[in-house]
Amino acid sequence: MTFDTFKETIVSALSNYYGSDYTLSIQKIPKNNQIILDGLTIQKKGQNISPTIYLNPYFSKFQDGMPMFHILEEIKNTYAMHHPDENIDIRFFTDYENAKDRICMKLIHYEKNRELLKEVPHIRFLDLAVVFYYLIHLTPGEQATILIYNRHLPYWNVSTDTLFESAKINTPKLLPYYFDDIFSVLQNVSDLSEFSKNQLHPLYVLTNSEKLFGAAVILYPNLLSSIAKKINHDLIIIPSSLHEVLLLPADQGESFEEYAPIIQEVNHSELLPEEVLSDHAYYYSRKTDSIC
């Protein structure tokens, strides 16, 4: 079965299941790193928001032998868990004064997202880019986001710098950082053991409370300086995904370039392509209070 036939089968079966009160559609959704996924929306009449369920991983499961019945059940369960119970008042998005308190930031790779960056306000940060989104709180532990495009700025009459200033205030407030020794958080994760092998120092995880675009916590004002002071070392920053970074205390004169092959291997073997942030480590210096 081709992917197109698979998608048609999914839509047909679920349309029969949900009935005429629901509209089902599939759209091409651009994701991070120029990845395009096929997103299924199941929208009930009268509702103005619905979750997007990506069909690409389900097709992989089907190719690996999962019966179509089980795939349909998984999709129905996913929709049941994530569909909103109420409409969202989208008028907030027409006025920056209403929207500004929920403008947040995330980090993406600059070169791998050149086409997207032509369309969205951004700030270059090393070989990364800071981009902005509006954070919608649905339920506890359930968030949705709206990416901010260049076309929003003249409508709002704001600049990229204004977005950045709002995001630097809002993101730590709405998505507070989470920091801990990774071995007290995760046990028996094989790919993480590669980073800790032969290391005398502990390994730390740094993300945010929702683990949503958590790599951006390295931009939180004074956060890295306080962590470095706490553990009394400069920091090697390992970008494990868009959603978190790992931190290693750096020995004086230690080269952080040596971690690149391990990071590249993990990116290739353990992460979805759209989850990859960078292929190399970064270094935070206490002396200069900066990342390189």
C-alpha positions in Angstrom: 0.0 0.0 0.0 1.3 3.4 -0.9 1.3 6.3 1.6 -1.4 8.1 -0.5 -3.6 5.0 -0.3 -2.9 4.7 3.4 -4.0 8.3 4.0 -7.2 7.8 1.9 -8.0 4.6 3.9 -7.5 6.4 7.2 -9.8 9.3 6.2 -12.5 7.1 4.8 -12.6 4.8 7.9 -12.5 7.6 10.4 -15.1 9.7 8.5 -17.5 6.7 8.7 -16.7 6.4 12.4 -17.2 10.0 13.4 -20.1 10.8 11.1 -21.4 14.0 9.5 -20.8 16.2 12.6 -17.0 16.0 11.9 -14.8 17.2 9.1 -11.6 15.3 8.4 -8.7 16.7 6.3 -5.0 16.1 5.7 -2.6 18.9 5.1 1.1 19.2 4.5 2.6 20.7 7.7 6.1 22.2 7.6 8.1 21.3 10.6 11.6 22.1 11.9 14.6 21.4 9.7 12.6 21.6 6.5 10.7 18.4 7.3 7.2 18.2 5.8 4.7 15.9 7.6 1.1 14.9 6.7 -1.2 16.1 9.5 -4.7 14.8 10.0 -7.3 17.1 11.6 -10.6 15.9 13.0 -12.8 18.9 13.6 -16.2 18.9 15.2 -18.8 21.3 13.8 -18.8 24.5 15.8 -15.3 24.1 17.0 -12.5 26.4 15.8 -9.5 24.4 16.9 -8.5 20.7 16.6 -5.4 18.7 17.3 -3.1 17.7 14.4 -2.3 14.0 14.3 0.7 13.2 12.1 0.2 10.2 9.9 3.8 9.6 8.9 4.8 7.5 12.0 1.6 5.5 11.7 2.5 4.6 8.1 5.8 3.4 9.4 4.0 1.2 12.0 1.8 -0.1 9.2 4.8 -1.0 7.1 6.3 -2.8 10.1 3.2 -5.0 10.4 0.8 -3.2 12.7 -2.8 -4.0 11.5 -4.9 -1.1 10.2 -7.5 -1.7 12.9 -4.9 -1.1 15.6 -3.7 2.1 13.8 -7.2 3.4 13.7 -7.7 2.7 17.4 -4.5 4.6 18.2 -5.6 7.6 16.2 -9.0 7.6 17.8 -7.4 7.4 21.3 -5.0 10.2 20.4 -7.9 12.4 19.3 -9.9 11.6 22.4 -7.0 12.5 24.7 -6.2 15.8 23.0 -9.3 17.3 21.4 -10.3 20.6 23.1 -13.6 20.8 25.0 -14.1 24.4 24.2 -13.5 26.9 21.4 -10.6 29.3 21.7 -11.3 33.0 21.4 -8.9 34.0 18.6 -9.6 37.7 18.9 -6.6 37.9 21.3 -4.4 37.5 18.2 -5.6 40.6 16.5 -4.2 43.0 19.2 -0.6 42.8 20.4 -1.6 44.2 23.7 -3.7 41.2 24.2 -1.1 38.8 22.8 2.1 40.1 24.2 2.0 38.3 27.6 2.1 34.9 25.9 4.8 35.5 23.3 7.5 32.9 23.8 10.8 31.9 22.1 12.4 28.7 20.8 15.7 27.8 19.2 16.0 26.2 15.8 19.0 25.5 13.6 19.8 28.5 11.3 21.1 26.8 8.1 18.6 23.9 8.2 15.7 26.3 8.4 16.7 29.0 5.9 13.4 28.8 4.0 11.3 29.1 7.1 13.4 32.0 8.4 12.5 34.0 5.3 8.9 34.1 6.6 9.3 34.5 10.3 10.9 37.2 12.5 14.0 35.8 14.1 17.3 36.7 15.8 20.6 34.9 14.9 22.3 33.2 17.8 25.5 31.5 16.9 24.5 28.9 14.3 21.0 28.9 15.7 18.0 31.2 15.4 15.6 32.5 18.0 12.0 32.4 16.6 8.8 33.3 18.3 5.4 31.7 19.0 2.2 32.4 20.9 1.6 29.8 23.7 -2.0 28.7 24.2 -2.8 26.9 27.5 -5.4 24.3 26.9 -5.4 22.1 30.0 -2.8 21.3 32.7 0.1 19.8 30.8 -1.6 20.4 27.4 -0.3 23.3 25.3 -0.7 24.5 21.7 1.4 27.0 19.9 1.0 29.5 17.0 4.2 30.4 15.1 4.6 34.1 14.6 5.2 35.1 11.0 6.5 38.3 9.4 3.0 39.2 8.3 2.0 39.6 11.9 4.4 42.4 12.7 3.0 45.3 10.6 -0.5 44.2 11.8 0.7 44.5 15.4 2.9 47.4 14.7 5.9 45.9 16.5 9.4 44.9 15.7 11.4 41.7 16.1 13.3 43.3 18.9 10.0 44.0 20.7 9.0 40.3 20.3 12.4 39.3 21.7 12.0 41.5 24.8 8.5 40.1 25.4 9.7 36.6 24.9 12.6 37.0 27.3 10.2 38.0 30.0 7.3 35.6 29.2 9.1 32.3 28.5 10.8 31.9 31.9 7.5 32.8 33.5 5.2 30.6 31.5 7.7 27.8 31.0 10.0 27.8 34.1 13.3 26.0 33.8 13.8 22.4 35.1 17.4 21.4 36.1 18.5 18.1 37.7 21.1 15.4 37.6 20.0 13.3 34.6 20.6 10.0 36.4 18.0 10.9 39.0 15.5 11.6 36.2 16.2 8.9 33.6 17.4 5.4 34.3 18.6 2.8 31.8 18.6 5.1 28.7 21.3 3.6 26.5 22.1 6.6 24.3 22.7 8.9 27.3 25.3 6.5 28.7 27.5 7.4 25.8 27.8 10.9 27.1 28.6 9.8 30.6 31.1 7.1 29.8 34.5 7.8 31.2 33.3 11.1 32.6 34.2 12.0 36.2 31.6 14.8 36.4 27.8 14.4 36.7 25.6 15.0 33.7 22.7 17.4 34.0 19.4 17.9 32.1 18.2 21.4 31.5 14.7 22.0 30.0 11.5 23.7 30.9 8.5 22.5 33.0 6.5 21.4 29.9 9.5 20.0 28.0 8.3 22.1 25.1 11.1 23.7 23.1 13.1 23.5 26.3 16.5 24.1 24.6 15.6 27.8 24.7 16.2 27.8 28.5 19.9 28.6 27.7 18.6 32.0 26.8 16.9 32.7 30.1 18.6 35.7 31.8 21.2 34.7 34.4 20.3 31.0 34.3 23.5 29.5 33.0 25.6 31.8 35.2 23.7 30.6 38.3 24.1 26.9 37.3 27.8 27.4 36.6 28.3 29.1 39.9 26.4 26.4 41.7 28.6 23.6 40.3 31.7 25.8 40.2 32.6 25.0 36.5 32.2 26.3 33.1 29.6 24.3 31.1 29.6 22.1 28.0 26.2 22.4 26.5 25.0 19.3 24.6 21.9 20.0 22.4 20.1 16.7 22.8 17.0 18.0 21.0 14.8 21.1 20.4 13.3 20.3 23.8 16.2 20.0 26.2 20.0 20.3 26.5 22.4 18.3 28.6 25.1 20.0 30.7 28.6 18.8 31.6 30.9 20.6 34.0 33.9 21.6 31.9 37.5 21.0 33.0 39.9 23.8 32.4 41.2 23.7 28.8 38.8 20.8 27.9 37.8 20.7 24.2 34.1 20.5 23.6 34.5 19.8 19.9 35.1 16.1 20.8 31.4 15.6 21.5 30.3 16.3 18.0 30.6 12.7 16.6 28.5 11.4 19.6 25.9 14.1 19.1 25.7 13.5 15.4 25.2 9.7 16.0 22.4 10.3 18.6 20.7 12.8 16.3 20.8 10.3 13.4 19.8 7.1 15.4 17.6 8.3 18.3 15.8 11.5 17.2 13.2 12.3 14.6 14.7 14.7 12.0 12.4 17.5 13.1 13.6 17.2 16.7 17.3 17.8 16.0 18.7 21.2 17.1 22.4 21.0 16.3 25.2 18.6 15.5 27.8 19.9 18.0 28.3 21.1 21.5 28.5 24.6 22.9 30.6 26.1 25.7 29.5 28.5 28.4 32.2 30.6 30.0 31.8 32.0 33.5 34.5 34.6 32.8 32.7 36.1 29.8 29.2 35.1 30.7 28.6 33.9 27.1 28.1 30.9 24.9 30.4 30.0 22.0 
